[in-house]
Amino acid sequence: MTTLRHPAAQPSTDDAVLTRVARGDESAMREAIDRYSGLVWSLARRMCATRADAEDAVQDIFIDLWRSAERFDAAVASETTFIAMIARRRLVDRLRAASRRPATTTMVDDTPTGERPAPTLEIGEEARAARQAIAKLRPEEQQVLDLSVTRGYTHEQIAAALGMPMGTVKSLARRGLHKVREALMPAAEGGAA
């Protein structure tokens, strides 16, 4: 009796590239980069905020592919699926790590000599109050707000990066913003009085 296998699970001649990469064949790695760089680049550009971040991510993904090629099993998935899975996981890891890092900004002193920088102090106090309000949010709300507000990601990009449904991302963003707004309202009212 003949056993039928799913076409996607059948190894093809293309699948030999990752097998050769797993054996440490550098020419196979170059071939894999030539063949799959378009796929990896398109995934990286969708999930990275800048072109430079995407370029770094692509390098990291191919380094990870070099290290993990021995896990490839043509009976389980095609090369394309395997590489896309590695790329997505690496990109999600990068987004999570970026959301945990504090945002850094460069402060420039534009105040002319002799002028009092009172508005800057007020803005600094508002920023401090906003940071405190955000710190009181649930970690998921903090992460979604960081990616949305600080990094400029769309809800769709956040959902893809965090592996969450779009509705969950929208709810977390809305609730988080509402909580921050509520926390800042007493400060704004107190400052106006």
KACOR-V811177 format. One record per pair of residues at least 12 apart in sequence whose ideal C-beta (glycine too) atoms are under 8 Angstrom apart, sorted by sequence separation. I is the first residue (numbers start at 1). J is the second residue. If there is no record, write none. Layout:
BEGIN
<<I J> <I J>>
END
This chain:
BEGIN
<<41 54> <44 57> <17 31> <18 32> <44 58> <144 158> <147 161> <155 169> <17 32> <147 162> <155 170> <158 173> <41 58> <44 61> <17 35> <40 58> <65 83> <68 86> <144 162> <155 173> <143 162> <14 35> <37 58> <40 61> <65 86> <40 62> <64 86> <37 62> <61 86> <144 169> <148 173> <61 87> <64 90> <145 172> <144 172> <145 173> <33 62> <61 90> <144 173> <32 62> <60 90> <61 91> <141 172> <145 176> <140 172> <141 173> <144 176> <145 177> <29 62> <32 65> <57 90> <57 91> <60 94> <141 175> <142 176> <141 176> <145 180> <29 65> <29 66> <57 94> <138 176> <141 179> <137 176> <39 80> <43 84> <53 94> <134 176> <137 179> <36 79> <40 83> <44 87> <48 91> <103 146> <136 179> <137 180> <21 65> <36 80> <39 83> <43 87> <47 91> <99 143> <21 66> <39 84> <43 88> <47 92> <48 94> <133 179> <134 180> <18 65> <22 69> <32 79> <36 83> <40 87> <44 91> <47 94> <96 143> <99 146> <103 150> <133 180> <136 183> <21 69> <22 70> <39 87> <43 91> <47 95> <99 147> <19 69> <22 72> <130 180> <133 183> <18 69> <32 83> <132 183> <133 184> <95 147> <99 151> <19 72> <98 151> <18 72> <129 183> <130 184> <19 74> <129 184> <15 72> <126 184> <129 187> <15 74> <18 79> <126 187> <12 74> <17 79> <11 74> <15 78> <10 74> <11 75> <14 78> <15 79> <18 82> <9 74> <14 79> <96 161> <9 75> <12 78> <95 161> <96 162> <9 76> <95 162> <9 77> <8 77> <92 161> <122 191> <8 78> <91 161> <92 162> <92 163> <8 81> <49 151> <49 152> <49 153> <47 157> <46 157> <47 160> <46 160> <47 161>>
END
